[in-house]
Amino acid sequence: MASCRACDLKVLVAIVCGLLTTIVLGLGIWTTVIRIQKELSTSSPSIPTEFCRNGGTWENGRCICPDLWKGWRCTIANFCENSTYGIFTFDRIPAGKYGSSQQRCDKNTSNEGNPRATRLCNITMYGEIKLENVTVGNCNQTLKALENQIGNISTQSLNISNEARILTSDVNRITPEGVISATKVVGKIFDPESNATLEAKEIAVTTVSQLLDAGEGVFQEAAAAGTNVNTFATLVTQMEIYSTSLGNRAVVEPNVAVQSVDLSSESTGHSTSVRFSVKKGSSDSLIPGSTVVERDVEALNPNGETELQILLNTSSSNTTACGFVVYQNNKLFQSKTFKTKSNFSQKIISGSTNENNSQGASVDIVFNPKYNRKEFQLHSYACVYWNLATKDWDTRGCHKSGNADDFLYCHCNHTTNFAVLMSFKKNYKYPESLNILSSVGCALSITGLVLTIIFQIVTRKVRKTSVTWVLVSLCVSMLIFNLLFVFGIENSNKNLKKSDSDTNKPDSNRNEMLPQDTAYDPNPKCTVVAALLHYFLLVTFSWTGLSAAQLYFLLIRTMRPLPQRFILFISLIGWGVPAIVVVVTVGIIFSQSDSQWELDYRQEEICWLAVSGNNGLITSSLLWSFMMPVTIILINNIVIFIIIIVKVIWKTNQNLTSTKKVSFLKKSLSTLSITVVFGVTWILAYFMLIGNDDVRNIFSYMFCLFNTTQGLQIFILYTVKTKIFQSEASKMLRSLSESTGRVKLLPSVTPLRLRVRMYNMLRSFPVLNERFTLLEPSVIMEQMTPSESDQADSSI
């Protein structure tokens, strides 16, 4: 008898489950300790986070300051303080820019909402910051009205130019129509035939600079019509002509710099070279003194302070002047072949002479691209010019001259507007392989799910019932998801990046047109895995919801039969609806995206749904095709879970003797079994969105512990705890004991003992036993009276 007690299956199961739980929890604690040690041992960055002050960011070895600050650490004021002039009040104005008054035009005016006045925070030739007088605008004047007045530009050029500057001073109020009208106005002002004053042209440069602060989308809408592209081309051409007419002067605004060089005093008969350089600053804006002109030089000579440099060579004796124009971005150059998807700044440099035919001139250019080298790497580049005939970028006559020390060299055999089109690859931080905790949890789940499926299929005749379709479907979908997660979640590009580091260098030989400014390595296999993970996880949640619905019908609506063809109906929902969701999601993203549609659907770091779309989380596939349906299912499951717990498991029925004797532990086990099959523990994923890193890490490990072992929990609660499994396990243990000769069980005692043990096990689900077996309504349970149980217990 002592040997029989030693082989008690219930004790053995408890020991095995306890050991497994201890191992998983131990691995979780060990992983947490290792992670903390890694974080503590990580060396601090060479530049502290707080090194750059006042909102400055550390990029490429220096602080990039906002407009209001400058200096090495962004600690020097670069603005004019709040001011009042007459009835007008102005906030802080960045140096070199115009500020808008707080007073706005009234509702009953044509220019409603626009500032009534502007004021310049000027930088003198000695570097001092000085507030200029206020310029008051006309509230009944609009950009469209100015466009209609350009016929009188010769006599009203200064007034029209001032009004255009005031109307474009508030970048948030610039519309596509406003861009078109303003472009036409300033283009006419720069036209030599308009005889506009020099002051009007200088103010027009300010207007162009303000226009370039408008969003990329505003310019794209403005360029949608072909005639508007011609308007941009006209403005660019007129600014080239203007750049050769200033003598040796320069006009520098935050987004545009114009420089003229007078060559009339140069001796003729030999080539003339002029080198124009743009130096780096502490901000992204151009400032007076940031441009340098050098004559009679032989070659480019960039240094650490050089951001852009162009060497113009001319051999014509008729060249008496040359000019340069720098644009801080390419918004006036709306290309049909080169698409911009990011916010990388593509600077444009124009080099031209005052000759109508400048075939004898050539240029050498060097660019120092400015981008975040920690997050991106330069993938490729092309030396191009703006073809005024096709209104697009072109590579004819230009070739690459190599790249060295982060500089990109180009040569073109003609003069016009030049640029280096660049495409970048993001430096993705591919996660490490699955840690031991996740691997062990998934392995245990896979094993438990396989055993549960086999048990349900093999024992269907013994149980005198068909396979429990809901439970098997849930286990199958969860098993496939776990297998895909373990063997397919990692992106194979991770290994490609490690093994092929030479391909990261841009090609300095072929000068080919680029399609867009971002590049990536396509991986259809990863996209397929992401779609399969998406599908099977949705299927898993669908079957948890259907399981909840089935239990609701069986336990709450006990007197009513299940709906007709219930199994067929729930099968179509469980396997069909998730397929529709995945197909529709992929179809919509594919139809609305370009060649990089894969990264709009999935992540690059892992083969899973993209966290954010083009406009953030609100447009992501993760939100609408996964989080929303899963949230609805979980809410439904939790509501049914609460109803079952309150009305069935934790409710004491005075008419049933068995419910009075159910212990707290057995009720808790019943609750746990429903919790597992309903997937309630997945609500921990929402707590992982908490901003605090420590709290998020705690919930991350809790989520990993509960959900990677979900298959194991199903195996223990829905296979190990069944009567048939325990009976077969008892027979196996008995045969092993008899074969070794260590235990000789009495035939008359063993069956009674096993029957009593099985009954005590089933009493942990008292109400479910008297109504229906969980998820198996057709199983016929053996009934025993309490008196028989008591007698059996007393006889053991």
C-alpha positions in Angstrom: 0.0 0.0 0.0 2.9 2.4 0.7 4.3 1.7 -2.7 0.9 2.5 -4.2 0.8 5.8 -2.5 4.3 6.5 -3.8 3.1 6.1 -7.3 0.2 8.5 -6.8 -0.3 10.1 -10.2 -1.7 13.3 -8.8 1.4 14.0 -6.7 3.6 13.2 -9.7 1.8 15.6 -11.9 2.0 18.3 -9.3 5.7 17.8 -8.9 6.3 17.9 -12.7 4.2 21.1 -13.1 5.9 22.7 -10.1 9.3 21.9 -11.6 8.4 23.3 -15.0 7.0 26.5 -13.4 10.2 26.9 -11.3 12.3 26.5 -14.4 10.4 29.1 -16.4 10.3 31.6 -13.5 14.0 31.0 -12.9 14.9 31.6 -16.5 12.8 34.8 -16.4 14.7 36.1 -13.3 18.0 35.1 -14.8 17.3 36.9 -18.1 16.3 40.0 -16.2 19.5 40.0 -14.2 21.6 39.6 -17.3 19.8 42.4 -19.0 20.3 44.8 -16.1 24.0 43.9 -16.0 24.3 44.6 -19.7 22.7 48.0 -19.3 25.0 48.9 -16.4 28.1 47.8 -18.2 27.2 49.7 -21.4 29.7 52.6 -21.8 28.3 56.0 -21.7 28.3 58.0 -25.0 31.2 60.3 -25.6 28.8 63.3 -25.7 26.3 63.4 -22.8 22.7 63.7 -23.6 22.4 67.2 -22.0 25.5 68.6 -23.8 23.4 70.5 -26.4 21.2 73.0 -24.6 17.9 74.7 -25.5 16.6 72.0 -27.8 19.8 71.4 -29.7 20.6 67.9 -31.0 24.0 66.3 -31.4 24.6 65.2 -35.0 27.7 64.4 -36.9 30.1 65.8 -34.3 28.3 69.1 -33.5 25.2 70.6 -32.0 22.4 71.5 -34.4 20.6 74.4 -32.8 17.1 75.6 -33.3 16.6 79.0 -34.9 16.5 80.9 -31.6 20.0 79.7 -30.5 23.5 79.3 -31.7 27.0 78.5 -30.5 28.9 75.3 -29.7 26.3 74.1 -27.2 23.3 76.3 -28.4 23.7 78.6 -25.4 24.1 81.9 -27.3 20.9 83.9 -28.0 20.1 84.2 -31.7 16.9 86.2 -31.6 15.3 89.5 -30.9 13.3 89.7 -27.7 9.6 90.3 -27.5 8.8 93.8 -28.7 6.1 96.3 -29.1 5.9 98.9 -31.9 2.9 101.2 -31.7 -0.2 99.0 -31.6 1.7 95.9 -32.8 3.2 93.2 -30.6 5.8 90.7 -31.7 7.1 87.5 -30.1 10.7 86.4 -30.2 12.0 86.7 -33.8 14.9 84.5 -34.9 17.9 86.5 -36.2 17.8 87.0 -40.0 14.0 86.4 -40.2 10.9 88.4 -40.3 8.4 88.0 -37.4 4.7 88.3 -37.7 2.6 90.5 -35.4 0.1 89.0 -33.0 -2.5 91.3 -34.4 -4.3 89.7 -37.3 -6.6 90.9 -40.1 -10.2 91.0 -39.2 -12.9 88.6 -40.4 -14.5 91.1 -42.7 -11.2 91.6 -44.7 -10.0 89.8 -47.8 -6.8 88.7 -45.9 -8.6 87.3 -42.8 -6.2 85.7 -40.3 -3.0 86.9 -41.8 -0.6 89.1 -39.8 -1.2 92.8 -40.1 2.5 93.7 -39.9 6.0 92.2 -39.9 9.3 93.1 -38.4 12.8 92.1 -39.3 15.4 90.9 -36.7 18.4 91.9 -38.7 22.1 90.8 -38.4 24.4 93.7 -39.1 27.7 93.4 -40.9 29.4 93.4 -37.5 27.3 90.4 -36.3 25.0 92.4 -34.1 21.3 91.6 -33.8 19.1 94.5 -34.4 15.3 95.0 -34.7 14.2 97.0 -37.7 11.1 99.1 -38.2 7.7 97.6 -38.7 6.2 97.1 -42.1 2.4 97.3 -42.1 0.5 95.3 -44.7 -2.8 95.8 -46.4 -5.5 93.5 -45.0 -7.5 93.7 -48.2 -4.6 92.5 -50.3 -4.1 88.9 -51.3 -1.5 86.9 -53.2 -4.0 86.3 -56.0 -4.7 90.1 -56.2 -0.9 90.8 -56.4 -0.7 88.3 -59.2 -3.2 90.4 -61.1 -1.1 93.5 -60.5 2.2 92.3 -61.9 1.4 94.2 -65.1 2.3 97.4 -63.1 5.4 95.8 -61.7 7.7 98.5 -63.1 6.1 101.3 -61.1 4.8 99.4 -58.1 7.6 96.8 -57.6 8.6 97.8 -54.1 5.1 97.9 -52.8 4.1 94.6 -54.5 7.3 92.9 -53.2 6.7 94.0 -49.6 3.1 92.8 -49.7 4.2 89.4 -51.1 6.7 89.1 -48.3 4.1 90.0 -45.6 1.6 87.5 -47.0 4.1 84.7 -47.0 5.5 85.4 -43.5 3.2 83.0 -41.7 4.3 79.6 -43.1 1.3 77.8 -41.6 -1.0 79.8 -43.8 0.7 79.2 -47.1 -1.5 77.3 -49.4 -0.8 75.6 -52.8 -2.7 78.5 -54.5 -0.6 81.0 -52.5 2.6 79.3 -53.6 1.6 79.5 -57.2 0.6 83.2 -57.0 3.7 84.2 -54.9 6.0 82.3 -57.4 4.5 84.2 -60.3 4.9 87.6 -58.5 8.5 87.2 -57.5 9.4 85.6 -60.8 8.1 88.7 -62.5 10.1 90.9 -60.1 13.4 89.1 -60.9 12.7 89.5 -64.7 15.1 92.1 -66.0 12.5 93.4 -68.4 10.3 94.4 -65.5 12.8 97.0 -64.3 12.0 96.3 -60.7 14.2 98.1 -58.1 17.2 96.4 -56.4 15.4 96.7 -53.1 12.3 95.0 -54.4 14.5 92.1 -55.7 16.2 91.7 -52.4 12.8 91.5 -50.7 11.8 89.0 -53.3 14.7 86.8 -52.2 13.2 86.9 -48.7 9.8 85.8 -50.1 11.4 82.8 -51.8 13.1 81.9 -48.6 9.8 82.0 -46.7 8.1 80.0 -49.4 10.7 77.2 -49.0 9.6 76.9 -45.3 6.2 75.6 -46.5 5.6 71.8 -46.4 6.5 69.5 -49.1 2.9 68.5 -49.6 2.0 72.1 -50.4 4.5 72.3 -53.2 3.5 68.9 -54.5 -0.1 70.0 -54.8 1.0 73.3 -56.4 3.0 71.4 -59.0 0.2 69.0 -59.8 -0.8 71.0 -62.9 1.8 71.3 -65.6 1.5 75.0 -65.9 2.6 75.4 -62.3 5.8 73.4 -63.0 6.5 76.0 -65.7 6.0 78.7 -63.1 8.6 77.2 -60.9 11.0 76.8 -63.8 10.5 80.4 -64.7 11.4 81.6 -61.2 14.5 79.4 -61.1 15.7 80.8 -64.5 15.1 84.4 -63.4 17.0 83.8 -60.2 20.0 82.5 -62.2 19.9 85.7 -64.2 19.6 87.8 -61.1 22.6 86.1 -59.5 24.9 87.6 -62.2 23.7 91.2 -61.7 24.8 92.0 -58.1 28.4 93.0 -58.8 30.3 91.3 -56.0 27.5 91.4 -53.5 25.6 88.6 -51.8 22.0 88.3 -50.5 21.7 85.7 -47.9 18.4 84.5 -46.4 17.8 81.4 -44.2 16.8 79.2 -47.1 18.3 81.0 -50.1 21.7 82.6 -50.8 22.6 84.6 -53.9 26.2 85.5 -54.8 27.5 87.5 -57.7 31.1 87.7 -58.9 32.2 90.5 -61.2 34.8 89.3 -63.8 35.0 92.4 -65.9 38.3 93.4 -64.4 39.9 90.0 -65.1 42.4 89.7 -68.0 41.1 87.9 -71.0 42.6 85.2 -73.1 42.8 82.5 -70.4 40.5 80.5 -68.3 38.9 81.9 -65.2 38.0 79.9 -62.1 35.8 80.9 -59.3 35.3 78.8 -56.2 32.1 79.3 -54.1 31.8 77.6 -50.7 29.0 77.2 -48.2 30.2 76.6 -44.7 28.5 74.6 -42.0 26.7 76.5 -39.3 25.2 75.7 -35.9 21.8 75.5 -37.4 20.1 74.4 -40.7 19.7 78.0 -41.8 22.0 80.1 -44.0 23.4 83.2 -42.3 25.5 86.1 -43.6 29.2 85.1 -43.6 28.4 81.5 -44.3 29.3 81.9 -48.0 32.9 82.4 -49.3 34.1 83.4 -52.8 37.6 82.7 -54.1 39.1 83.6 -57.4 41.9 82.1 -59.5 41.9 78.8 -57.8 42.8 75.5 -59.5 40.7 72.9 -57.7 38.2 72.1 -55.0 39.5 72.3 -51.5 36.9 71.2 -49.0 37.6 71.0 -45.3 35.8 70.0 -42.1 33.7 73.2 -42.2 32.6 72.8 -45.8 29.1 71.8 -46.5 29.0 72.6 -50.2 31.5 73.8 -52.7 31.4 74.5 -56.5 34.3 75.4 -58.8 33.2 77.2 -62.0 35.6 77.2 -64.9 35.1 79.4 -67.9 37.4 80.0 -70.9 35.3 82.5 -72.8 36.6 86.0 -73.0 33.0 87.4 -73.1 32.2 86.3 -69.6 32.1 89.4 -67.4 30.1 88.0 -64.5 29.1 84.8 -62.9 26.6 84.0 -60.2 25.7 81.3 -57.7 22.4 80.4 -56.0 22.0 78.0 -53.1 18.6 76.5 -52.2 18.3 74.8 -48.8 15.9 72.2 -50.2 14.5 71.0 -53.5 10.9 72.2 -53.2 11.0 74.4 -56.3 12.4 71.4 -58.2 9.4 69.0 -58.3 10.7 65.8 -60.0 8.5 63.2 -61.7 11.2 60.6 -61.7 12.8 61.1 -58.3 10.4 60.6 -55.3 11.1 61.9 -51.8 9.7 59.9 -49.0 11.8 61.2 -46.1 12.8 64.6 -44.8 16.4 64.5 -46.0 17.6 67.9 -47.2 18.6 67.9 -50.8 20.5 71.1 -51.4 20.6 72.7 -54.8 23.5 74.8 -56.1 23.3 76.9 -59.3 26.4 78.1 -61.1 25.9 80.3 -64.2 27.6 83.1 -66.3 26.1 86.2 -67.9 26.6 84.7 -71.4 23.6 83.5 -73.3 25.6 80.5 -74.5 27.9 79.1 -71.7 29.0 75.9 -73.5 32.7 76.7 -72.7 32.0 76.6 -68.9 32.2 73.6 -66.7 31.8 73.0 -62.9 33.2 70.7 -60.3 31.1 70.3 -57.2 31.6 68.6 -53.9 28.8 67.9 -51.4 29.0 67.0 -47.8 25.6 65.3 -47.2 24.0 66.1 -43.9 22.1 63.2 -42.3 22.0 61.2 -39.1 24.8 58.7 -39.6 23.7 56.6 -36.6 20.3 55.9 -38.1 21.1 55.9 -41.9 23.8 55.1 -44.3 24.4 56.5 -47.8 23.3 53.8 -50.2 23.8 55.5 -53.6 24.0 58.9 -55.2 23.8 60.6 -58.6 25.2 63.8 -60.0 22.4 65.6 -61.8 21.3 68.9 -63.2 17.8 70.4 -63.7 16.8 70.1 -67.3 14.6 73.1 -68.1 13.3 71.4 -71.2 11.9 68.3 -69.4 11.4 70.1 -66.1 13.2 67.2 -64.3 16.6 66.0 -63.2 19.0 64.7 -65.8 22.5 63.1 -65.7 23.7 64.1 -69.2 27.0 65.8 -69.1 27.6 65.0 -65.5 29.6 62.2 -63.9 30.9 61.2 -60.5 34.5 62.1 -59.6 34.7 59.8 -56.6 34.0 60.1 -52.9 36.3 60.4 -49.9 36.1 61.5 -46.3 32.3 61.8 -46.5 32.5 64.1 -49.5 30.8 63.4 -52.8 32.5 64.8 -56.0 30.8 65.6 -59.3 31.8 67.2 -62.6 29.5 68.6 -65.2 30.4 70.1 -68.6 27.8 72.9 -68.5 26.2 75.4 -66.1 22.8 75.4 -64.5 21.2 74.1 -61.3 23.0 71.1 -59.9 22.3 68.6 -57.1 23.4 65.3 -55.7 20.4 63.0 -55.4 21.0 60.6 -52.6 19.3 57.5 -51.5 19.7 56.2 -47.9 19.3 52.9 -46.1 18.1 52.9 -42.6 20.4 51.3 -40.1 17.9 48.9 -38.6 18.6 47.5 -35.1 17.8 43.9 -35.7 16.9 42.3 -32.4 18.9 39.4 -30.9 17.7 35.9 -31.4 15.0 34.5 -29.1 16.3 34.4 -25.5 16.3 31.2 -23.5 13.1 32.2 -21.7 11.1 32.6 -25.0 12.7 29.5 -26.6 12.0 27.2 -23.6 8.4 28.6 -23.3 7.7 28.1 -27.0 9.2 24.6 -26.9 7.0 23.6 -24.0 4.0 25.1 -25.7 4.7 23.3 -29.0 5.1 20.0 -27.1 2.0 20.5 -25.1 -0.1 21.4 -28.1 1.1 18.4 -30.1 0.2 16.1 -27.3 -3.2 17.7 -26.8 -4.0 17.4 -30.5 -2.9 13.7 -30.6 -4.8 12.9 -27.4 -8.0 14.5 -28.7 -7.8 12.5 -32.0 -6.6 9.2 -30.6 -9.1 9.0 -27.7 -12.2 10.0 -29.6 -13.5 6.4 -29.7 -12.7 5.7 -26.1 -14.5 8.9 -25.0 -17.4 7.8 -27.3 -17.4 11.3 -28.9 -16.0 13.1 -31.9 -13.0 15.3 -31.7 -13.6 18.5 -29.7 -13.5 20.7 -32.8 -13.1 24.1 -30.9 -10.3 22.9 -28.8 -8.4 21.1 -31.6 -8.8 24.1 -33.9 -7.5 26.4 -31.2 -4.5 24.1 -30.6 -3.7 23.7 -34.3 -3.7 27.5 -35.0 -1.7 28.2 -31.9 0.8 25.4 -32.8 1.4 26.7 -36.3 1.8 30.3 -34.9 4.4 29.1 -32.4 6.3 27.2 -35.1 6.3 30.2 -37.4 7.3 32.5 -34.5 10.3 30.3 -33.5 11.6 29.6 -37.0 10.5 32.6 -39.0 10.2 35.7 -36.9 13.8 36.8 -37.6 14.5 38.7 -40.8 17.2 37.0 -42.9 18.5 40.4 -43.9 20.0 40.5 -40.4 22.6 37.9 -41.5 23.0 39.6 -44.9 23.9 42.9 -43.2 26.6 41.2 -41.1 28.2 39.2 -43.9 28.2 41.8 -46.6 29.6 45.1 -45.2 31.4 46.2 -48.5 28.1 46.7 -50.3 27.3 49.5 -48.0 29.7 51.8 -49.8 28.1 53.8 -52.6 29.1 53.2 -56.2 31.4 56.0 -57.4 31.5 54.9 -61.0 28.0 54.6 -62.5 26.1 57.8 -62.6 22.5 56.6 -62.9 19.3 58.3 -62.0 17.8 57.3 -58.7 14.1 56.4 -58.3 13.7 57.7 -54.7 15.6 58.8 -51.7 15.2 55.6 -49.6 16.4 52.1 -50.4 15.9 48.8 -48.8 16.6 45.1 -49.4 13.4 43.4 -50.4 12.6 40.1 -48.6 9.4 38.4 -49.9 10.0 35.4 -47.6 9.8 37.7 -44.5 6.7 39.3 -45.9 5.0 35.9 -46.4 6.0 34.9 -42.8 4.5 38.2 -41.5 1.3 37.5 -43.3 1.1 33.9 -42.0 1.9 35.1 -38.4 -0.8 37.7 -38.9 -3.3 35.1 -40.1 -2.7 32.3 -37.6 -2.6 34.7 -34.6 -6.0 36.2 -35.7 -7.2 32.6 -36.1 -6.1 31.8 -32.6 -7.9 34.7 -31.2 -11.0 33.9 -33.3 -11.1 30.5 -31.8 -10.7 31.8 -28.2 -13.8 34.0 -29.0 -15.7 31.1 -30.4 -14.7 29.0 -27.4 -16.2 31.7 -25.2 -19.4 31.7 -27.3 -19.7 27.9 -27.1 -19.3 27.9 -23.3 -21.9 30.6 -23.0 -24.4 28.5 -24.9 -23.6 25.4 -22.9 -23.3 26.8 -19.4 -25.6 29.8 -19.4 -28.3 28.9 -21.9 -28.4 25.2 -20.8 -32.0 24.6 -21.6 -31.6 25.7 -25.2 -29.9 23.6 -27.9 -27.0 24.9 -29.9 -27.9 26.6 -33.2 -28.2 24.4 -36.3 -24.9 23.6 -38.0 -23.1 25.4 -35.2 -19.8 23.6 -36.0 -19.9 24.6 -39.7 -20.8 28.1 -38.8 -18.0 28.7 -36.3 -15.5 26.9 -38.6 -16.3 29.5 -41.3 -15.8 32.3 -38.8 -12.7 30.8 -37.2 -10.8 30.0 -40.3 -12.4 32.3 -42.9 -12.8 35.8 -41.3 -9.0 36.1 -40.4 -8.1 35.2 -44.0 -10.4 38.0 -45.3 -8.8 40.5 -42.9 -5.3 39.6 -44.0 -6.1 39.6 -47.8 -7.9 42.9 -47.6 -5.1 44.5 -45.5 -2.4 43.4 -48.0 -4.5 44.4 -50.9 -5.1 47.9 -49.7 -1.5 48.5 -48.7 -0.2 47.1 -52.1 -2.6 49.3 -54.1 -1.8 52.5 -52.2 2.0 52.1 -51.9 4.9 52.1 -54.3 7.7 49.5 -54.7 8.4 49.6 -51.0 4.9 48.4 -50.0 6.4 45.6 -48.0 7.7 48.0 -45.3 4.2 49.6 -45.1 2.8 46.2 -44.1 5.6 44.6 -42.1 8.7 45.7 -40.1 12.2 45.3 -41.3 13.6 44.4 -37.9 11.4 41.4 -37.5 8.8 39.6 -39.7 5.8 41.1 -38.1 3.3 43.9 -38.8 4.5 47.5 -39.1 4.0 49.5 -36.0 3.5 52.8 -37.7 2.3 53.8 -41.2 2.9 56.9 -43.3 1.1 59.1 -40.7 2.1 57.2 -37.6 0.2 54.5 -35.6 -3.2 55.8 -36.8 -2.5 54.4 -40.3 -0.6 51.3 -39.4 -1.6 47.8 -40.4 -0.9 46.7 -36.8 -3.7 49.0 -35.5 -6.6 48.3 -37.9 -5.9 44.7 -39.0 -4.8 43.3 -35.7 -5.1 45.4 -32.5 -8.7 46.4 -33.3 -10.1 43.0 -33.9 -8.1 41.4 -31.1 -9.3 44.1 -28.7 -12.9 43.4 -29.7 -12.4 39.6 -29.2 -10.7 40.1 -25.8 -13.5 42.4 -24.5 -16.1 39.8 -25.6 -14.1 37.0 -23.9 -13.6 39.0 -20.7 -17.4 39.8 -20.5 -18.3 36.1 -21.0 -15.5 35.1 -18.6 -16.9 37.2 -15.8 -20.4 35.9 -16.5 -19.3 32.3 -16.2 -17.2 32.9 -13.1 -20.0 34.7 -11.3 -23.0 32.6 -12.4 -21.4 29.1 -12.6 -18.0 28.5 -11.0 -18.1 30.7 -7.9 -21.8 30.4 -7.4 -22.9 28.1 -4.5 -26.0 26.1 -5.3 -27.8 25.0 -2.0 -29.5 22.2 -3.9 -26.2 20.6 -4.9 -24.2 18.9 -2.2 -21.0 18.9 -4.3 -20.9 22.7 -4.7 -20.8 23.2 -0.9 -17.6 21.1 -0.6 -15.6 22.7 -3.4 -12.5 24.3 -2.0 -11.1 27.7 -2.9 -8.2 26.1 -4.7 -10.4 24.0 -6.9 -12.5 27.0 -7.9 -9.3 28.9 -8.7 -8.1 26.0 -10.9 -11.5 26.1 -12.7 -11.1 29.9 -13.2 -7.5 29.4 -14.4 -8.6 26.8 -17.0 -11.1 29.2 -18.6 -8.6 32.1 -18.4 -6.1 30.1 -20.5 -8.5 29.0 -23.2 -10.1 32.5 -23.4 -6.6 34.1 -23.9 -7.3 36.6 -21.1 -3.6 36.9 -20.3 -3.0 38.7 -23.6 -4.3 41.9 -22.0 -0.8 42.1 -20.5 0.3 43.3 -24.0 -1.6 46.6 -23.5 0.4 47.3 -20.4 3.6 46.9 -22.4 2.7 50.2 -24.1 3.3 52.1 -20.8 6.0 54.7 -21.3 8.0 53.9 -18.1 10.8 51.4 -19.1 10.9 49.6 -15.7 7.1 49.0 -15.7 7.1 48.0 -19.3 9.9 45.5 -18.7 8.0 43.9 -15.9 4.9 43.4 -18.0 7.0 42.2 -20.9 8.4 39.4 -18.9 5.0 38.6 -17.4 3.5 38.5 -20.9 6.3 36.2 -22.1 5.9 33.8 -19.1 2.1 33.5 -19.5 1.7 33.5 -23.3 4.7 31.6 -24.5 3.7 28.7 -22.2 0.0 28.9 -23.1 0.2 25.7 -25.0 1.7 24.0 -22.0 -1.1 25.3 -19.8 -3.7 23.9 -22.2 -2.0 20.5 -22.1 -2.0 20.4 -18.3 -5.5 21.7 -17.8 -7.3 20.0 -20.7 -5.3 16.8 -21.2 -3.4 15.8 -18.0 -6.4 16.5 -15.8 -8.8 14.3 -17.9 -10.0 11.0 -16.6 -8.9 9.0 -19.7 -5.4 10.5 -19.7 -4.9 9.7 -16.0 -6.3 6.2 -16.4 -4.0 5.5 -19.3 -1.1 7.0 -17.4 -1.9 4.9 -14.3 -2.0 1.7 -16.4 1.4 2.7 -17.9 2.9 3.3 -14.5 1.4 0.1 -13.1 2.8 -1.9 -16.0 6.2 -0.3 -15.5 6.0 -1.1 -11.8 5.0 -4.7 -12.4 7.7 -5.2 -15.0 10.4 -4.0 -12.6 8.9 -6.1 -9.7 9.1 -3.2 -7.3 5.4 -2.8 -6.7 2.6 -5.5 -6.6 -0.8 -3.8 -6.6 -3.8 -5.7 -5.4 -6.3 -6.2 -8.3 -9.3 -5.7 -6.0 -8.1 -2.5 -4.6 -6.6 -0.7 -7.6 -9.7 -0.2 -9.7 -11.6 1.2 -6.7 -8.7 3.5 -5.8 -8.5 4.8 -9.3 -12.2 5.4 -9.6 -12.2 7.4 -6.3 -9.2 9.4 -7.4 -10.8 10.2 -10.7 -14.0 11.3 -9.0 -12.1 13.6 -6.6 -10.3 15.1 -9.6 -13.6 15.8 -11.4 -15.1 17.3 -8.3 -12.8 20.3 -9.0 -15.4 21.2 -11.7 -18.6 20.5 -9.7 -21.1 22.5 -11.7 -19.5 21.7 -15.1 -19.6 18.0 -14.2 -23.3 18.1 -13.5 -24.0 20.0 -16.7 -21.4 19.6 -19.4 -17.7 18.8 -19.6 -15.7 21.9 -20.6 -15.7 22.1 -24.4 -16.9 18.5 -24.7 -20.6 18.5 -24.2 -21.2 15.0 -25.5 -18.9 13.1 -23.1 -20.9 11.0 -20.7 -19.5 11.3 -17.2 -19.7 8.6 -14.6 -21.8 9.6 -11.6 -21.1 8.7 -8.0 -23.1 9.4 -4.9 -21.4 11.3 -2.0 -22.0 8.3 0.2 -20.1 6.0 -2.2 -17.3 8.4 -2.3 -17.1 8.6 1.5 -17.0 4.9 1.8 -14.3 4.6 -0.8 -12.2 7.2 0.9 -12.6 5.4 4.3 -11.6 2.1 2.8 -8.3 3.4 1.4 
